[in-house]
Structure formats: structure tokens, C-alpha cells
């Protein structure tokens, strides 16, 4: 697979339906069955992916610090959008920020290596933690930053050959 740009990536919010992570296949099928609302005018999609906590232990015997991998954290996406008060996806994000409920999210990448393939997709659940408006200076586009705290494993459906 060749490298590609982020151009064409699309972000979606899909309601609060709980997803069972009994197996990746079951969870992916449940995510794929949801109704999704695209979040439009995304300028910067942030970063996603697990990072392990650094757990340290200092040995008295040799004076060395040992590093171990602790809990995994998929992070918080700082999604920057051109503020559009009429966009259904942004409306859903602002509404989600006012709740304490987990929401479903989907990111589809325009990364199919040819017309014979489908794009890859990431699915996860998280909390919309903020919906701050970025005003800036006179010549700036009004923007909004939605911070989404990811609470689950990120399930990736890699590019696949079309049937």
C-alpha cells in the first residue's frame, strides 16, 4: 500500500447505541449497521491511536529504572471544523457535548489504492468533551474545536478488495 494524504477523510457521529466488543467481527458489524451523520467542514482531524502508560519501577539493587507498559489510552481527538451552525453533524456534536453519554464515531479515509479496493475505516466510542468556538482575528474563518475523548479500542477495517 502506498502512502496517501488526509484529503477526503470523512468524520461521522452515530448516536449512543452501545456496541458489544465481544469480538472485533461482532463490533464491526454492529458499527456498520448504525445510521451515521457526517460532520462537515473538518479542517484538522487530530490524531487517534493507542498509547500505553509508562509504568516505572526503580530497582535499589542496580539503581536502574525499569519501564513497563500500563493501561492503553486511545487519546482525545481535537477535531477542528469551520463553524457551520446549520450542519447536521456539527449540531449533533454540540448536542453530544451537552450530555454525559458515549457516542459512536466513524472515520473513513480516502486511501483505497485503486478502484478495485474500498477505503479503510476506523470505529470507536467516545465522549464529546468540548465544543469551543475559535474566533481569531478579522480575516479568520470562525472555527470550532470538538474534543472527543476516546473510551474504547479503535477498530480498523483496512482497505479491502471489492467483492
N, C-alpha and C positions, 0 to 999 in steps of 0.2 A: 504494500500500500504506500502510495506517495503522500508526502505532506500536503496540507491544504491550508487555506485561510479560514478565519472565523466567519467570513461573509456568507450570508444565507442561513446562519444559525437562527432557530426559532425557539422561543420560550413559551411555555403553556402552564396554566394553573387548572387543576381539575377537581376542585371540591374537597370534601373532608372524608370521603368514603375510606374506611380502614382497609388496609391491604395486608393479607397474611404473607409473611415471609417464610412459610413452611419449606418452600424450595424456591430457587430462582425462577423455574419454569412457571410455577403457580403464581408467583408475584407478578412476573412479566405479563402473563395472560390477564390477570386482574387489572393491571395498569392499562393494557391495550384496550380493554373493554370500556374504559371510562370515557366520558364526554369531556373534551378539552376546550379551553378558551385561550386563544393566542394573546400574549402580551405584546402589543405592538410598540414600535419606535425604540427598541432596545439598542442603545449605543455601546454599552460595555456590559458583557455578561458575567464579569467576575471570574472566579476560579472555583472549581469543585474538585473534591477528591480526598481520600482518607490520609490522615497523618497520625502517627502513633505518638502518644505522650511519652516524653523522655523520663523514665523512672531511673533514679540513680541510687547507688549503694557505695558507700565509702568503706573500703577494707582497711582495717587497722594494721593488719599484718604486712601488707606491701605498700600502703599509702596510695593506692590507685582507686579511682572512681570507676565503677562498673556502670554501663548504660544498658538498660533493658527496655523493651518495647511495652508500653502500657496500653491503656484504652485508645481505641481508634476514634478519630473525630473527622467527620466529612466536611467540617468547616461552615462558614457563613458566606453566602453569595452576596456581594454588593452589586446589585443589578441597577445600572443607570439607564434611565429612559428619558426621551424627550417627553415632557409632561403633556399628556393629552387627556383632559378631563372627560372626554366622550368615548374613549377607547374601552370596550367591554373588559379586556384583560386587565388594564390598569384600574378600572373600577373594582374588579374582583380582588385585586391585590390590596387596594386601600381598605376594602371591606374585611379582608382576611387579617389585616394588621390590627383591626379593632377587636379581634377575637383571641381566644387562647387555644384555638383548635389547630391540629396538624392539618395541613393541606397537601394534596398531591401535586407533583411538578414533573414536567417533561421538557427535555431539551433535545431538539432534533438538529443534527449537524448536517450541512450540505457537503458531505465528504465521500459520497459514492465514487469509487474510482473510475467507473464508466456507466453507460446506460444499462448495463447488464446487472447492476447492483442497486440495492436500496441504501439510503442514508443510515448512519448509526444514530442511536437514541439513548439518552440517559433518563432513568426514572428514579424518583426519591420522594420522601415525605419531609415536610419541614414547617416551621413557624415563620410567618411574615413578622419580623421583629420591628421594622420601622418603614415609614413611607415619607421620608423627609424631602421637602422641596428645596432645590438648589437654585438660587436666584442669580447670583453672579453680577456681572456688570451690564451696562446698557446694550452691548452687542451680543450678549449671550442668549442662547435658547434656554427657556425655563426647562429645568430638568428635575427629575425626582429619582431618589435612590431608595430602592426597596432592598432591605437586608433580610435574607432568608436563612435562618438557622437550620441546617440540615440535621435531621434527627435519626435517619436510617442509613443503611448501606445504600450506595448508589449502584443501581443495577444497569448495566450497559448491554444494549443489544447492538452488537457490532454489525458493520456493513455485511450484507448477505446477498448472494445471488438471487435474482428474481426467479420465481417458480416457472 
